[in-house]
Amino acid sequence: MPDSMFSIPDPVAIPVVGAGSTYPVGRIFCVGRNYAAHAAEMGHDVDREAPFYFTKSAPNAILTGATVPYPPGTENFHHEMELAVAIGKPVFQANSEQAWDAVYAYGCALDMTRRDLQIRERNKQRPWDLGKDLENGAVFAPLTRATDWSPEDDKRIHLSVNGKLRQDAKLDELIWKIDEIISHLSGFYHLRPGDLILTGTPAGVGPVQAGDVIEGGIDGLQPIRLSLSDAE
Ligand code: MN
C-alpha cells in the first residue's frame, strides 16, 4: 500500500458520561421539521408524511464549550436545539424493537443553520448544504448511555441565548419518535456505530450574533454551550 499523500484530522470524538472511551463522529443525519410548532413557524403544515433528512459532514462537527467565529455568507445565523441519538450497533431495515436496541446513547446537540441560505435554496428547490452543512455547524455535548437515560416521558428541551429563553418544549412533542426515525432511516442506510441522528428542533429558532452565548439542555442530559466571536 502506498502512503497517504496527506493526513486529515481525526474525527471529533464525543465524551460519554461514565465511560472510559469516547464516541467518534461518523455520519450525521438530521431530521427536518419534527416538531409541529417549528414546522408551523417555518411556514409548513404539520403532517405525517414520511420524515425527511439532510446531512452534515463529520469534519464540520465540534464539541460543546467551543467559541467559533460568526460564519461567512450569512446575515441570519440561527440556533436549533436538538436531541441527538448515537447508534451503537449495525442495524438495517429495523423494526421498533431493533431500532431501540441499536441506540447506544443520547446527547444534546446544536444544528446551527445559515437560515437565509437554507430558505433561498429551499425556495429554488436546491439542496440545503450551504445553509446546513457549515463549518462548526454541528455541536455535540457529552453523551449519556441509553442504559442510563430514556427519552420517554415529557422531558424538557430548551435553549437560551445570553440567558434569555428562546426554545422550550417537551420531547413528547416529537412528531416522529426515535424508533420510528431509526426504522425509517435504516430502510435507506445500513446504520452503524458512529452514526448520529439529530431528531429535529422545537419552535423558537432565531438569529444569533457575534458575542452571543448559546446554552441548551434536555432534562437528565449533559448541557450544551456555544459562544460566537466576530466573523473572520
Ligand atoms: Mn434541525
Boltz pocket constraint, residues with backbone or C-beta under 6 A from the ligand:
constraints:
  - pocket:
      binder: B
      contacts: [[A, 30], [A, 31], [A, 32], [A, 80], [A, 82], [A, 111], [A, 198], [A, 200], [A, 201]]
      max_distance: 6.0
